[in-house]
Amino acid sequence: MAQEEVHISSLVVHVKPEYLEEVKAQILEMPNTEIPGDSPEGKVIVVLETANQGYVTDTIDKINNLEHVLITFLVYHQIEHFDSQSEDDS
């Protein structure tokens, strides 16, 4: 049986407040990203749902390197394992 996994992560991104909307748009252009909330002070919550941990770290680096981003940090990371064969059989 093939076992697959999904990585669910949340990040907090601190952005220069005057560039909040611009940076949010850039983040949402990245695959597998969602923004469930932000604050006028420039803090953005980003949720990732990915197939591997490498994508999580790569996305953190990409976001952190965007212009007007002050810092990006991982708040939560969970790995869910599931049997892809049993889903195919349903």
C-alpha positions in Angstrom: 0.0 0.0 0.0 1.3 3.4 -0.9 1.3 5.9 1.9 1.2 9.6 1.1 1.4 12.6 3.3 0.1 16.2 3.4 1.9 19.0 5.3 -0.3 21.7 6.8 1.6 24.7 8.0 0.9 28.2 9.2 3.2 31.2 9.0 3.1 34.7 10.3 4.5 37.3 7.9 5.3 40.8 9.1 5.1 43.3 6.3 5.6 47.1 6.2 2.0 48.1 6.7 1.9 50.5 3.7 2.6 47.5 1.4 0.2 45.1 3.0 -2.1 44.6 0.1 0.7 44.4 -2.5 2.6 41.7 -0.5 -0.6 39.7 0.2 -1.3 39.6 -3.6 2.3 38.3 -4.2 1.8 35.6 -1.6 -1.5 34.5 -3.1 0.2 34.0 -6.5 2.3 31.2 -4.9 0.7 27.8 -5.2 -1.0 26.2 -2.2 -1.2 29.4 -0.2 -4.2 30.9 1.6 -4.4 34.1 3.7 -7.2 33.7 6.4 -6.3 36.9 8.1 -4.2 40.0 8.5 -3.9 43.1 10.6 -3.5 46.8 9.8 -0.1 46.7 11.6 1.2 44.5 8.7 0.9 41.0 10.1 -0.4 38.3 7.7 -1.4 34.7 8.5 -0.5 32.3 5.7 -1.7 28.7 5.6 0.1 26.2 3.3 -1.2 22.7 2.4 1.6 20.9 0.6 2.8 17.4 -0.3 6.3 17.7 1.2 8.3 19.6 3.8 10.7 21.0 1.2 7.9 23.1 -0.3 7.2 24.6 3.1 10.8 25.8 3.6 11.1 27.0 0.0 7.9 29.0 0.4 9.1 30.6 3.6 12.3 31.6 1.8 10.4 33.0 -1.2 8.0 35.0 1.1 10.9 36.3 3.3 12.7 37.5 0.2 9.8 39.6 -1.1 10.3 43.3 -1.0 8.7 45.0 2.0 8.6 41.7 4.1 10.3 42.2 7.4 10.3 38.6 8.6 8.5 35.3 8.0 8.3 32.6 10.6 6.7 29.2 10.9 4.1 28.9 13.7 2.6 25.5 13.1 3.5 22.4 11.0 1.6 19.1 11.0 2.1 16.1 8.8 -0.9 13.9 8.1 -0.3 10.4 6.7 -2.9 8.6 4.7 -3.2 5.4 2.6 -3.8 6.5 -1.0 -4.7 3.0 -2.0 -7.7 2.9 0.4 -9.0 6.2 -1.1 -8.8 4.7 -4.6 -10.8 1.6 -3.5 -13.7 3.7 -2.1 
